[in-house]
Amino acid sequence: MTDFLTDALVAYRSGDPAGAAALAARAETPLGEQLSTYLDTDGSGPVYDQPAAFTAFIRGGGNVELYERLSAALAAEYERRKPESLLDLGCGDGLAVAPALAQSSVRPARIDLVEPSAALLAAVDVPEANRFEATAQGFLAANGSTWNLAQSTFALQSIAPTGRAAVLRELRPRTEKLVLAEFDIPVLDEGSREFLGSLVTRYERGVAEYGQQASLVAQGFLVPVLLGVAAGAERTNWEQPAAEWAAQLELAGFTDVTVAPLADYWWSPAVLITASGSHEG
């Protein structure tokens, strides 16, 4: 049934949403059902509250294990490095950093949290932290601090490669160590049938993880994202394979770059990337 869904994405990409809906319905799979429903109602069906859908997505399915492993890995870094200053770029609502700090016996004397969303930043449960409502680029340009440890979890992918390179070059002399959590995505020609088929396989797995919340998560978040990626819509993130993350860090001047598996995840394997900057003490 993967072929029907791949054909549906091909039709959608070519500007035929009605044809895409019909093909998706023929697949008779969880993703096919959600895709055809979304296309038949143009995303305006009986549901869906998009903020609620994203909350259900990020705090359910495979994200539970993903963030448990991530927080444990970050806590281990704090124990190992005992940083007195910590920077989190793109901390969101603290889903990674707050549990990591809670698990660690090490509490940095200075914790700087950077997040462009005021609502997400206010929700972070780290009372003593300094909060900066800013993009990574804006924060680093305006703030001259240095850190023993800097981290960014699934956030730098939202910065276009040229902008990201500038952020990494600016950060490298200002931190002793950098820890990134990102996805090791496959190398495929975007828009090719192989690429669209890969999306189908991965999103089918993602929808299946949410059980009774599948409709909420799919209609309010996963399907709109899938269609945006499949159609080549204006991008909001620029993911890349782990090897390219490592190369980009080295190009920015980081050394001792290592990539370690973090968690199997429906979208792509998550990895933890560590690198040494040049700030000391």
Secondary structure by P-SEA (a helix, b strand, c coil): caaaaaaaaaaaaaccaaaaaaaaaacccaaaaaaaaaaaaccccccccaaaaaaaaaaccaaaaaaaaaaaaaaaaaaaccccbbbbccccccccaaaaaaaccccccbbbbbbccaaaaaacccccbbbbcccaaaaaaaccccccccccccccccccaaaaaaaaaaacccccbbbbbbbbccccccccaaaaaaaaaaaaaaaaacccaaaaaaaacaaaaaaaaaacccccbbbbcaaaaaaaaaaacccbbbbbbcccccccbbbbbbbbccccc
